[in-house]
C-alpha cells in the first residue's frame, strides 16, 4: 500500500479527540451516497420511460411510412415496392389503410382510428399479433369464424382492451363502424355503416393505442373508406437500424419519386422523446447539486483535519516528506470519502430501481401517462457517468485543503508545539 494512502486511512479512523472530524466525514459519505442513489434512480426512471414507450410504439408503429403527397391511394403498391427495391437496412414492408371512423357497441360509441392490414405482411413490420390477449390472432385471415347464435360472419375487427371496456363489448359481439364523411349518392350524402364482429382483443401497454385503435382486414378497410381494389394508403417499412432511420427514410423517398413523402417513428413522436431527454438532463443537474453540497462537507472535514494534524504534518515534512506527498495524503482522504459514498449510492440506487421495476410498485394513470406503471431501467453507462461525476466533485473538493496542508511551514508549527 502506498504511503500516502496508508496515512490517509489512518487519519480517517475515529479517535476521541477527532470525533467531530469523523462525524463530518460520515455526513460527507452519507450525503454523496444519497446524491448518487437519487441520480441512479432518476436516470433509471427516465431511461425506463423512454425505452418502454419506444418498444411499445415500435411494436405497433412502423419505423418508416411512405405515402403520396396529395394523400391519395397507392394503387398497385407492389409495383412501387419493386421500384424502391432492396434499400439497405430495410427488413420488412407492408401496405396499410388507416382513417378515422366512429365505432359503436350496444349502447356506447366513440371515435377511433381504423387500420386495415394484410395480416401475413403486417408481421413483417410489427409484432402486433404478439399483443393479442383474447380471441384468435388469425381472425382477420379467416372469413368464416362462428359467432354466438350459430351465424357466420365474414368480416372481423380487432380492438384494444381499453376500447372493448369503454364500448362494453367482448369476443363475438357486434360493433358498427360509421365513416364520418359518409358516401355521396344521387340523393345526397348518406352514412356509410359496416357491421363487424369482434374477433380478438389486443393490449399493447400504450393506453392511447389500446383505447383508440382497431384493426380490420385491408379489403374491409377499402370498402369502408372507398379505396379502389388493390390499393393502400401507406407503405410501412421496418428497419434494422433505428438510429439511422432518417437516412433510410430519405433513401426510400428518393427511390419512390417526388410525388411521395415519408415520416419516421421519431418524427411522429419527437415532442415526447425530446421532453424526456430534456427532463433527464434537468434531473441530472438538479439532483447532482446534492453531490455538490455533500462535497462541501469534504472540504470542511479536511480543513479541520489539517488544523488538527499540523504537528503531524510538520514532523512528516521534517522527516523528508515533500509538499506533493502531503498534498496527496489529504487528496486521497477526500477521494476515499467520495469513493465509499459513491459505491454505497450505486448499490442502493441499483437495488431500489430493481425492486421498483420488478414489483411495479409505482402505478400510474394510463389515461394520463400512457403506461400503467413506472419502469426503471438501469444502464451501466449511466451508472458510470454518475460515479465518475461524484468522484470528480470529491477530488475537486480536496484541492484547497490539500494545498493548505502542503503550504504549512514545519519550522513555525513545531516552534509552538
Buried (B, 14 or more C-beta within 10 A) or exposed (E): EEEBBEBBBEBBEEEEEBEEBBEBBBBBBBBBBBBBBBBBBBBBBBBBBBEBBBBBBBBBBBBBBBBBEEEEBBBEBEEBBEEBEEBEBBEBBBBBBBBEBBBBBEEEBEEBBBBBBBBEBBBBBBBBBEBBEBBBBBBBBEEEBEBEEEEEBEBBBBBBBBBBBBBEBEBBBBBBBBBEBEEEEEEEEEEBEBEBBBBBBBBBBBBBBBBBBBBBBBBBBBBBBBBEEBBBBBBBBBBEEBEEBEEBBEBBBEBBEEEBEBBBBBEEBEEBBEEBEEBBEEBBEEBBEBBBEBBEBBBBBBBBBBEBBBEBBBBBBEEEBEBEBBBBBBBBBBBBBBBBBBBBBBBBBBBBBEEBBEEEEEEBEBEEBBBEBBBBBBBEEBBEBBBEBBBBBBBBBBBBBBBBBBEBEBEEBBEEE
